[in-house]
Amino acid sequence: MVLYTTGDTSTYPEKPPERGIRLHFLGGAGEVGNVGCILEDRTGTRLLIDYGLAPTKPPRYPSEAPFVTDAIMTHGHIDHIGMAPWLTGHGTNIHGTDLTAGVSEIMWADTYKVSDIEGYPLAWDKRDLEKALDSWTTHQFDTWFKVGSWKCRLHRAGHIPGAAMVEIATPEMRILWSGDIDTRDSPNALGAKPINCDLLCLEGTYGGRNHPDRKMEEQRFVSRVLEVVSRGGTALIPAFASGRGQDILRILHREAPNLDVHYDGMGTRITREWLKCPEFLNDPGGMEATFRWSRRVTGKADRKKALGADVIVTTSGMLDGGPALWYLNRLRHNGSNAILLTGFQAEGSGGRNLLEFGRLPIFGKQTRIPLEIDKFELSNHADHRSLCSFAKECSPKSLVIFHADDSAAEAIEESLASEMKVFRPSNYETMELSR
């Protein structure tokens, strides 16, 4: 158990700033994931944006939050909402879109289950989870709501359906918090659009790196799937449960509808939540048709049948658990099969070990995987060019870069320092910025 008690060991200052806006990163500064940031002004209005954990082994946690009456969760990935149940156990109201609230129970329950199985500490329990589900206040895009003396509204962020940027109108300045963004349209989410602001807090995951053309990469992916199927093999596609798996299904349904595609894991439940909130989807009818077209795996018998499929799309996206390892353990004996990775593989993850060493742990045993492995860049984060263009179009006087390692943040700073003041914060340290 990671023991947090509100305010007991927090390094956050007790008094409001005398002027400007105070930012205090509990996590997510100089690192990817683990995000949480306190914003406060001289009125004493205090807001927490996101409170996640980084699902590494062992997980990385943000520092303890001071008491906040309100927190906004930008989207439902665990590195942004993983610690939220601890907040609500201490009386915090949480805000977000209907879709983010809808998937939160699935994400939190999975986090709790994994922590129990793997024996890592977690600062909240099932009672906190239940209270968190009752603590949501949900909002549609482009609708103002009040937090203290501030007005806030959410805008689409493009990263996954329901993901939001946060616009904040304070007496001091107008702030835009990007959350995780993608300015391109993806199969299931429309891209983010710039918002004029005085202060832009921008994620920089892909600073210094540019993506290949999305359409060309999708075609390369489909061609590879068809190549594997034509030789009698099965393409195993590990995919993140919220976003990537659904995108893969949409691409395959559009480009190769004659394939026999089976869909397994937590993503099936998340997709059902998506379909309850069609207003957040790019072409909800297309997603519904795709979901019906896929053969959903609901039990052991279905899983055995899936071994003969053309394609299996399943969690976990980094091959750290879930049905993917069950399938891999059986498919590895036939060289006609292949593993197609479509997402980031964190250091120490099963997917990274597979790429670097050709083996990974399966049920506690290091196992060699003698199959073809290919990787595709289908990220739903904006790349360097898009981040810089987005920042310029927002026309801020000041830019704060978070959710980025040092090299990524340095690349963005180098590109934008001549156009605006650029700040690269550190975790646990306080910044005070004025207009």
FENRAVEN-V256174 format. One record per residue. N is the residue number from 1. PSI is psi in whole degrees, -180 to 180 (999 if undefined). Layout:
BEGIN
<<N PSI> <N PSI>>
END
This chain:
BEGIN
<<1 127> <2 116> <3 115> <4 139> <5 129> <6 119> <7 -14> <8 -46> <9 11> <10 139> <11 7> <12 137> <13 147> <14 -37> <15 150> <16 160> <17 155> <18 -27> <19 166> <20 -162> <21 132> <22 133> <23 135> <24 109> <25 120> <26 -21> <27 163> <28 -2> <29 126> <30 16> <31 160> <32 131> <33 -173> <34 34> <35 140> <36 131> <37 132> <38 132> <39 138> <40 150> <41 -174> <42 -18> <43 -10> <44 0> <45 126> <46 130> <47 136> <48 129> <49 117> <50 154> <51 87> <52 -170> <53 152> <54 118> <55 51> <56 -177> <57 107> <58 165> <59 154> <60 136> <61 150> <62 166> <63 168> <64 134> <65 145> <66 174> <67 133> <68 139> <69 -27> <70 141> <71 144> <72 128> <73 119> <74 -33> <75 175> <76 18> <77 148> <78 -25> <79 0> <80 -24> <81 2> <82 -27> <83 3> <84 -37> <85 -30> <86 -40> <87 -48> <88 -21> <89 -14> <90 20> <91 16> <92 138> <93 138> <94 140> <95 150> <96 -174> <97 163> <98 -38> <99 -40> <100 -43> <101 -39> <102 -38> <103 -10> <104 -40> <105 -42> <106 -45> <107 -44> <108 -43> <109 -39> <110 -41> <111 -43> <112 -43> <113 -45> <114 -40> <115 -36> <116 -43> <117 -45> <118 -9> <119 26> <120 153> <121 149> <122 139> <123 3> <124 162> <125 -173> <126 -33> <127 -40> <128 -39> <129 -46> <130 -40> <131 -37> <132 -40> <133 -26> <134 -2> <135 3> <136 136> <137 118> <138 154> <139 147> <140 163> <141 149> <142 33> <143 121> <144 143> <145 158> <146 141> <147 107> <148 -127> <149 9> <150 156> <151 138> <152 150> <153 155> <154 144> <155 151> <156 141> <157 -14> <158 -16> <159 -54> <160 162> <161 134> <162 -12> <163 143> <164 144> <165 156> <166 118> <167 131> <168 121> <169 111> <170 165> <171 -23> <172 -43> <173 169> <174 128> <175 142> <176 120> <177 120> <178 -27> <179 -161> <180 126> <181 156> <182 126> <183 -9> <184 152> <185 136> <186 175> <187 -28> <188 -5> <189 139> <190 148> <191 161> <192 148> <193 146> <194 149> <195 128> <196 138> <197 166> <198 -37> <199 124> <200 122> <201 111> <202 128> <203 145> <204 35> <205 -47> <206 25> <207 133> <208 -2> <209 142> <210 143> <211 152> <212 164> <213 127> <214 -46> <215 -40> <216 -38> <217 -37> <218 -40> <219 -39> <220 -41> <221 -49> <222 -42> <223 -39> <224 -41> <225 -48> <226 -34> <227 -45> <228 -44> <229 -37> <230 -25> <231 8> <232 12> <233 173> <234 132> <235 114> <236 122> <237 95> <238 133> <239 143> <240 143> <241 -31> <242 90> <243 -64> <244 -45> <245 -44> <246 -37> <247 -43> <248 -45> <249 -44> <250 -42> <251 -46> <252 -39> <253 -38> <254 -43> <255 -26> <256 64> <257 -12> <258 -6> <259 152> <260 103> <261 125> <262 141> <263 122> <264 157> <265 -172> <266 -25> <267 -28> <268 -40> <269 -39> <270 -39> <271 -39> <272 -36> <273 -40> <274 -46> <275 -16> <276 -14> <277 64> <278 -22> <279 -16> <280 1> <281 145> <282 109> <283 69> <284 -33> <285 -39> <286 -40> <287 -40> <288 -44> <289 -39> <290 -42> <291 -40> <292 -36> <293 -38> <294 153> <295 103> <296 134> <297 123> <298 0> <299 -177> <300 -40> <301 -43> <302 -39> <303 -41> <304 -39> <305 -35> <306 -22> <307 -20> <308 10> <309 165> <310 -43> <311 139> <312 119> <313 122> <314 161> <315 158> <316 153> <317 -23> <318 14> <319 41> <320 3> <321 -162> <322 -175> <323 -23> <324 -40> <325 -35> <326 -47> <327 -44> <328 -38> <329 -25> <330 -34> <331 -18> <332 -16> <333 -7> <334 113> <335 -9> <336 -20> <337 165> <338 157> <339 124> <340 110> <341 134> <342 8> <343 173> <344 136> <345 105> <346 153> <347 131> <348 -8> <349 163> <350 -41> <351 -40> <352 -42> <353 -38> <354 -44> <355 -41> <356 -34> <357 -7> <358 14> <359 164> <360 161> <361 128> <362 115> <363 43> <364 -3> <365 128> <366 122> <367 127> <368 138> <369 97> <370 49> <371 158> <372 138> <373 131> <374 153> <375 139> <376 143> <377 91> <378 38> <379 148> <380 30> <381 146> <382 144> <383 -176> <384 -50> <385 -45> <386 -40> <387 -45> <388 -42> <389 -43> <390 -46> <391 -44> <392 -39> <393 -22> <394 -19> <395 45> <396 157> <397 -30> <398 145> <399 129> <400 125> <401 127> <402 -179> <403 48> <404 141> <405 174> <406 -42> <407 -38> <408 -44> <409 -39> <410 -40> <411 -42> <412 -42> <413 -44> <414 -36> <415 -25> <416 -7> <417 -27> <418 -12> <419 -21> <420 162> <421 128> <422 131> <423 137> <424 95> <425 167> <426 150> <427 145> <428 5> <429 148> <430 135> <431 142> <432 118> <433 139> <434 161> <435 999>>
END
